[in-house]
């Protein structure tokens, strides 16, 4: 037996091979599943805030109701079940496909219920259905993220499939954050939400065409059943033990950097749409600019992030993404001085590019930290870590703007809040710089 443990360097794929890889059915499935994952996200948060503001709801209440999004933070609580248990009846399709289909059906049903009840039916009622949608959407994210990692045949394919996921996700964000606003202007919010429920059929079709990843089945084959003591411990505690056994003390720094990375995007998230409303911009203007800048800014950001990572490495991409996020968020303060369509378009283009660039970098980084056998739970842990701090703090965004408005006026309060939020990009930049330096010896040692 050879004692040479040196692995041969992986050959870079040619442009022709990359184009051929794009034609794989799983890339198309991932594109559709990314769309299904992105669609419900804003419908229970930022877009719902626009609907509530239209009905005269206060900024403070809109900020607090955004805590519905904490469902995405709690994913590690039930992700072991998604990882190890088949869905009754739907489990015949396979564990991943069964959970995908169940979560998509519940999301669609919850959106229909939100459309039927509306804010006029009471904030408690629409909030309860928003929670239902958020939990089902978070469950869908758990299983789609696991499928995305497990369906890839090698590390290069993880990047390829992640790009397809991000592309589908960004298209869905445009629909749920721009097209729906134009629809609400002409057909009303209830009809627009019902249309979003119908679009979840894209995810349902993708789930039916998806396959069960063989690599995941092999990794889970020898694990004890969840209902046994050993199996329960392995499913619930095992992912955390494995993560820190692999990364040791560096794992804590990784989690801190991930937790802080998306703060500029999260902190003022509930205030985006109320801000446009208070600027006096029409729904058609907001929707039109978002669609155009989101389409081009988002797609260019996705492509640029992937190419930048190939050329300069993942950590430099993460640091650049954080800088862009801070600048993009702070630039919204300029609109309090001049909110003509030109400046509005420029700010939106920068923000869409920055968020897409940073999003691809973070997803690729978190995906690289998971191990087969614990895919769903470990990625749920990482994605919950990046979401927890921002989603908790953003609940106070409305109260912050409302409080500042007493001394600075409404536009002054918005400007201060946007600038401060942009500055929250500094801590993740510092953390990523430290992490990049500390990671070099580990990489050099072959671990």
N, C-alpha and C positions, 0 to 999 in steps of 0.2 A: 504493500500500500504506500502510496506517495505521501511524503511528509510535507510537501510544499502546499501551504495553505493560502498562498497568494492567489487571489482571484484575478483572472484576466480582466483588463479594463473593458468596460461595456462600449461597444461600437456605437458611435452616434448615427442616428437614422438620417438617411438622405431625404431631400425634399419630396422625392417621388414616394418613398416609403411612408412618410408622414401623410401625404395625400391619400394613399391607399388605406391607411389606418382610419382616416376620417370616414371611409365608406363602410366601416363595420357596423352591423345593426345595433350593437350595444351603444355606439356613440349617439345614434338617433334616439334610442330609448332613454339615454341619459339626458339628452336635450329636453325631451318631453317631461321627464321626471323632475328636472331642474325647474321647469315652468310650473309644474304642480306644487313644488315646494315653495316657490317664491310668491305664488298668487295669494295665499291667505295671510301672509305675514303682515302686510300693511293694513289689510281690511279690518283687523281688530285693534289697530293702533293709529298710525298717522292719518290714514284715510278716514277712519271712523271719527277722528278729531275734527276733520273738515265738516263732516256731516253734523256733528254735535254743535260746532261753532255756527253753522248755518241756522240751527234751531235756537241759538241764543245761549248756549251753555257757556259757563265761565271758564277762563283759562285754567284756574285752579282745579276745577273738576275734571277738565280734559287731561290735565297732567296726571292726576291721580288715577283716572280710569285707564291710563296707559299701562298701569301695573298688571293689566291682563297679560301683557307680554312676559311676565315672570314665569308663565307656564313653560317657556322655552328654557328657562334656567333650571327647572326642576327635572329635566330629562333623565339625569342619572338615577332618579328614584325608581322609574319603571323600565329603564332601558335593559336591565338584566332579563326581564320577562320577554321583551322583544327579541333579545339575543338567543334565548333558550327555549321558548314556548311557542308552539304552533297555534294559530288562531282557529277556534272551532269552525268546522265547515269550510271556511276559506283556506284552512291549512292544507287542503288537498292541492292547492296551487304551489305549495312550498312555503317555508317560513317567511322569507323576505317578501314574496309576492302577496301572501295572505295579509300580512300587516299593512303593506302598501295600500291594498284595495280597501280594507276596513277603514283606515284613517281617511282616505279620500272620500269615501261615502259619508262619513260623519262630518267632514269639513263642508261638503256640499249641503248636507241637511242643516247644519248650523247657519250657513250663510242665507239659506232660504228663510230660516226662522228670524234672523236679524232683519231681513227685508220685510217680513210680514209684521213684525212688532214695531220697529223703528223707535227713535227717541220719544215720540209721542206716547208710546206704550209704557214709558217709564225707564229711567236710567238703570234700574235694577234688572229689569227684564232683558233689555238689549245687552247689558253688561254680562249677564249670566250666559246668554247665547254666544257672546264674544269669547268668554272663557272656554266654552265647549269647543268652539272653532280653534282657539289657540292650543288647547291640549291635544286635539286631533292632529293639528298641523305640526306640533312638536313631535308627536309620535311618528308622523310621516317623515319628518326630518331625520329621526333616529335611524329608521330602516333604509331610507334613500342614501344617507351618508354611508351606512355600512355596505350597501350594495355597490356604491360608487368605488369604494376601496377594494372590496372583494372581487368585483367583476374584472378588475385590471389584471392582466397577466404578468406585468412587470412594472417597476417604478416609473418608467417612461410613460406607460399607459395611464398611470394614475394622473399624471399631469394632463394628458390628452383628455381623459374622461372628465377631470375636474374642470377643464376649460369649457367642455360641452355643458356641464352642469351650470357653471357660472353664466354662460350665454343664455341658457333657458331661464335661469333665475332672474337675470337682468331684464329679459323681455317681459316676464311676469310682473316684475316691479313696475315697469312702464305702464302695463295694462292696469294694475291695481293702484297706481299713483298718478296717472295722467289720463288715460283713456276713460277711466271711470268718472273722472271729474267732468269731462266733456259730456259723457252720457248723463250725468246727474243734472247738468245745465239744461238738457233738452228733454230728458225722459223722467227725471226725478231719481233720488237716491235709492228708493226701494227697488225699482226696476233694474237699476244698475247693479245692485248687489245680487239680485236674482240671476243676472247675466253672468256674474262672476262664478256663481254656483254651477251654472251650466258648463263653464269653461274647465271645471275640474274633470270633465269627461276626458280631456287630453291626458291627464294622469292615469285615469282608469284604463284607457286603451294601452298606455305604455306599460302598466303593470301586467296586463294580460300578455304582452309581447316580450316582457323581460324573461330572463332565465335565472335559475337558482345557481349562485356561484359555487362551483365545485370545490374551490380552494377553502371556502369557509366551512363547507360540510366536512371536509377532511380534517380541518383543525378542531372541529367540535365533536368529531366521531368518538373519541376516547374519553370525553368529559362525562362526569356523573350527571344524572338527571337533576333538574332544578329542585324537585321536591325532596331530595335526600339532603342530609345535613352537609355532606361533602360538596354536593352540587350547588347548594344554596350559598355556601361560603365562597366557592370558586367563582360563581356568577356575580355575587355582590361585592366581595372583598378582593377577589383575584385580580380584577382589572387595575385596581389601585396599587396592590402589591407589585404586580408585574411592571407597572409604569415606573414606580420609584426604584424597583430593583434594576431596571434598565438605565434610568437616568440619574439615580441617586439624588444628592443634594441639588444638583443642577435642575432637577424636575421642579423644585419650588420656584426657582427663578423663571423657568419656562412658563409656569402657571401665572406668575405675577405679570410677566410681559404680555401674555395673551389676554389677561383680564383688563389691562389698561389700553390695549391696542386700539379698540374701536370707540373709545370714549368720545372723541370729537363727533362721531356720527350719532351716537346714542343720546348724549345728554340733552340736546335740544330737539330730539326727534319729534316729540308730540307738538312742538311749536311751529314746525315748518308750515303746515297748511293754515293754521290760524294766523300766522305771520302774513301769508299771501292775502288772506281774507282782509286783514287789518290794513294792508297796503292799498286796498281798493282794486286789486287786480281781478279781472273777470275770470270765470272758470275756463272759458274758451282760450284765453291768453295763457293761463297757467298750463292747461292741458297741451296746447300746441307747442309751447316752448319745451315742456318736459319731454314730449314725444320726440322732438327733433334732437335736442341736446342729449337726452337719455340714450337714444338710438346710436348716435355717432360717438358721443363722449364715453358711454359705457362700453361699447364694442372696442373702441380704440384703446381704452384703459385696460380691458381684458387682454388684448393682443400685446400691448406694450409691456404689461406686467410679466407675461410669459416669456417674451423675448429678453426682457431685462434680466430675469432670473437665469436664463440660459447663459447670458453674456457675463453677468456680474455676480451671480450667486444669490441664494435665497435671503440671507441676512441683509445684504445691501438693498435688495428689493423691498424687504419689510421696512427698513429705515426710510427709504425714499417714499414708500407708501404712507408712512406716518406723517412725514413732512407735508406731503400733498394733502392729506386729510385735514391737517391743522389750517393750512392756507385756504382750502376750499370752504371750510366751515366759517372761518373768520371773515371771509369775503362777503358773507351775507349782510354784515354790518353796513357795507357800502350802499345797500339797497334802501336803507333808511334815509339816505341823503338824495338818492336818485333812483327811482324805481321805474324808469322808462323801460321799454321793451328791450332796448339794446343792452344796457347794463344787466338787466335781469337774465337775458340769454347768456351773456358772458359768464356770470356767476354760476348759473345752472350747468353750463358746459364744463367749467372747472370742477365743480363739485361731483358731477357724474363721472368724469374721468378719474378723479382722485379716489372716489369710493370703489369704483371697479378695479382700479390698480391695486389698492390696498386689500380689497376683498379676496382677489385671486391669490395674493401673496400669503395671507393668513390661512386660507383654506388649505393651500398646498403645504404650508408648514405644519398645521395641525394633523393633516393626513399622514405626514411622514413620521409622526410620533406614535402611531397606533400599531398594535400587533394583532395578527390573525388569531382568532379564538376569543378575542375580547373587543373586536372591532366596534360594534355598536355602542357598548358601554364606555370604552375609552374615548371614542370620538364625542359621545354625548357629554362626558366629563369635560373635555377640552372646549367644546362649543358652549357649554353652560358657563364655564369659567370666563370665556371672553364676553358673555352676555350679562352675567350677573351684576357686576358693579354698575355698568352703564344703565341697564334696565331698571335697577333700583333707584339710582339717582335721578333718572329722567322723570320719575313721578313728581319730583319737586320743581320741574322746569316751569310749569305754569305759575306756581306760587312765587318763584323767583322773579319772573317777569312782572307779575302783578305787584309784588312788593317794590321793585325798583321803579315802577311807573309812577308811584306817588311822589318821588323826588326828581325823576328824570323825564317824566312823560312817557307815553307808551312806546314811541319810536326810539327814544334814548335808552329805555329799558331793554328793548330788543337788541340794540347795537351793543350794549355792554355785555349782554348774555352771549351773543355770537362771538365776540372777541375773546371773552373768558373761555368759552368752550373750545375755541381754536387753540388756545394755549395748553389745553390738556393733552395735546400731542407731544409735549416735551417729555413727560415721564416715560412713555413707551419708547421714545427714541433713545433715551439714556439706557433703559433696560435692555433694549436690543443690542446696543453697542457693547454693553458689558457681557451679555450672553454670547455674542459673536466672538469676543475675545476668549471667554472661558471655554467655549466649545471647540476651539482650535486644537488644544492638546488632546481632547477626547477623540476627535476625528483623526488626528495624527497617529494615535496609538492603535487605531483600527477598531475601536469599539463602536 
